[in-house]
Amino acid sequence: QVRLVESGGGLVQAGGSLRLSCAASGSIFRINTMAWYRQAPGKQRDLVAVINSGGSINYADSVKGRFTISRDNAKNTVYLQMNSLKPEDTAVYYCYANVQSGSYSTRNFWGQGTQVTVSS
């Protein structure tokens, strides 16, 4: 019933910027926590940034000062502004949402992932 569609990934040079978007659609009453994760080849999925419905935000230490997470509740969309990108940021980025729908209690949903590649 709920799907998350990501966009904005691509190839950039070190020091460049990208803005990722993830729009949730379907049977949604309220979205609680939204977050961005990333997974590099051969590595586990790591939390990048998280924002709850009240606006509280936390970042991984590796991206503090460079990335900014935000959300537009009217559009059911979460964003990740990535500045000063490094080759180490190369990964598949996944958005996550904990959703309360009209048919279910809260459930977790994941986007399909979008590739971010940072060249040196």
Backbone torsions as a table, in degrees:
resi	resn	phi	psi	omega
1	GLN	NA	-30.9	-179.6
2	VAL	-114.8	136.4	176.3
3	ARG	-134.9	147.4	178.9
4	LEU	-118.0	123.7	-177.8
5	VAL	-115.5	120.7	-177.3
6	GLU	-99.9	154.8	176.3
7	SER	-156.2	164.3	173.4
8	GLY	107.1	-7.5	178.6
9	GLY	-70.6	168.0	179.5
10	GLY	166.8	-165.9	-179.2
11	LEU	-108.5	126.5	178.3
12	VAL	-137.8	159.4	174.6
13	GLN	-84.1	156.1	176.9
14	ALA	-53.8	136.9	-176.6
15	GLY	92.2	-11.0	-179.6
16	GLY	-82.4	-175.2	-175.9
17	SER	-133.6	151.2	171.9
18	LEU	-141.4	152.7	175.8
19	ARG	-124.7	115.3	178.4
20	LEU	-93.6	145.0	176.7
21	SER	-129.2	148.2	174.9
22	CYS	-142.7	115.6	-178.1
23	ALA	-105.9	128.3	176.8
24	ALA	-95.3	139.8	178.5
25	SER	-143.4	164.1	-178.8
26	GLY	115.4	-151.4	-178.3
27	SER	-83.0	94.5	-175.3
28	ILE	-126.6	122.9	170.2
29	PHE	-93.9	-44.0	-179.3
30	ARG	-159.8	141.6	173.4
31	ILE	-105.2	124.6	179.7
32	ASN	-86.6	-104.9	-179.7
33	THR	-76.1	139.5	169.7
34	MET	-126.8	146.9	-174.7
35	ALA	-154.7	163.1	171.6
36	TRP	-118.5	133.0	173.3
37	TYR	-119.7	163.4	174.0
38	ARG	-143.7	152.9	-179.4
39	GLN	-140.4	116.6	176.2
40	ALA	-89.0	158.3	-179.7
41	PRO	-55.9	131.2	178.7
42	GLY	75.9	5.8	-178.3
43	LYS	-121.6	164.1	177.1
44	GLN	-78.7	161.6	177.1
45	ARG	-73.5	130.8	-177.5
46	ASP	-119.6	145.9	174.7
47	LEU	-73.9	132.0	178.7
48	VAL	-100.5	-50.9	-177.3
49	ALA	-158.4	148.7	-179.4
50	VAL	-140.0	143.6	177.8
51	ILE	-139.0	130.7	179.2
52	ASN	-96.6	179.2	-174.7
53	SER	-65.7	-23.7	177.5
54	GLY	-86.1	-3.6	177.8
55	GLY	96.1	0.3	177.4
56	SER	-68.3	136.3	-172.5
57	ILE	-128.3	141.3	171.7
58	ASN	-136.5	144.7	-180.0
59	TYR	-124.5	151.3	167.3
60	ALA	-65.3	146.6	-178.4
61	ASP	-57.4	-33.4	-175.3
62	SER	-68.6	-16.1	-177.1
63	VAL	-118.1	-2.3	-179.7
64	LYS	-58.6	134.8	-179.1
65	GLY	85.4	-10.4	-178.9
66	ARG	-117.0	-35.5	-177.3
67	PHE	-108.1	150.3	176.7
68	THR	-135.3	123.8	175.9
69	ILE	-100.0	142.4	177.9
70	SER	-150.5	166.8	179.5
71	ARG	-144.6	150.4	175.1
72	ASP	-118.6	100.7	-174.6
73	ASN	-65.2	-32.3	178.8
74	ALA	-65.3	-27.6	180.0
75	LYS	-104.2	1.1	-177.0
76	ASN	51.3	45.9	-173.4
77	THR	-129.6	139.8	174.1
78	VAL	-117.3	144.4	-177.9
79	TYR	-122.8	155.3	171.3
80	LEU	-135.8	106.6	175.1
81	GLN	-86.9	120.3	-175.9
82	MET	-116.0	115.3	178.9
83	ASN	-116.0	163.7	178.7
84	SER	49.1	48.9	-175.0
85	LEU	-65.6	144.9	179.5
86	LYS	-119.0	155.8	175.6
87	PRO	-55.0	-31.0	179.1
88	GLU	-67.0	-13.3	176.4
89	ASP	-81.2	-7.5	-179.3
90	THR	-61.0	124.6	-177.1
91	ALA	-177.9	170.6	166.3
92	VAL	-88.1	125.9	-178.1
93	TYR	-101.7	130.5	-178.2
94	TYR	-118.8	135.9	171.3
95	CYS	-95.1	153.0	-177.1
96	TYR	-133.4	144.6	175.2
97	ALA	-145.9	136.8	169.9
98	ASN	-98.2	117.6	-167.3
99	VAL	-120.0	135.0	169.6
100	GLN	-103.7	117.9	-177.3
101	SER	-109.0	173.9	178.1
102	GLY	-73.2	-17.6	-175.9
103	SER	-106.1	-17.6	-172.9
104	TYR	-135.7	162.0	164.0
105	SER	-71.1	-177.8	-176.2
106	THR	-61.7	140.1	179.1
107	ARG	-136.9	156.6	178.5
108	ASN	-97.8	137.0	179.0
109	PHE	-132.2	150.8	-179.3
110	TRP	-127.4	144.7	172.0
111	GLY	-77.0	173.9	-177.0
112	GLN	-78.6	-14.5	-178.4
113	GLY	94.6	144.0	176.2
114	THR	-135.1	134.8	-174.6
115	GLN	-79.9	130.1	171.9
116	VAL	-119.3	121.6	179.8
117	THR	-123.9	125.3	-179.0
118	VAL	-115.3	118.0	-179.4
119	SER	-94.1	153.4	178.4
120	SER	-92.4	NA	NA
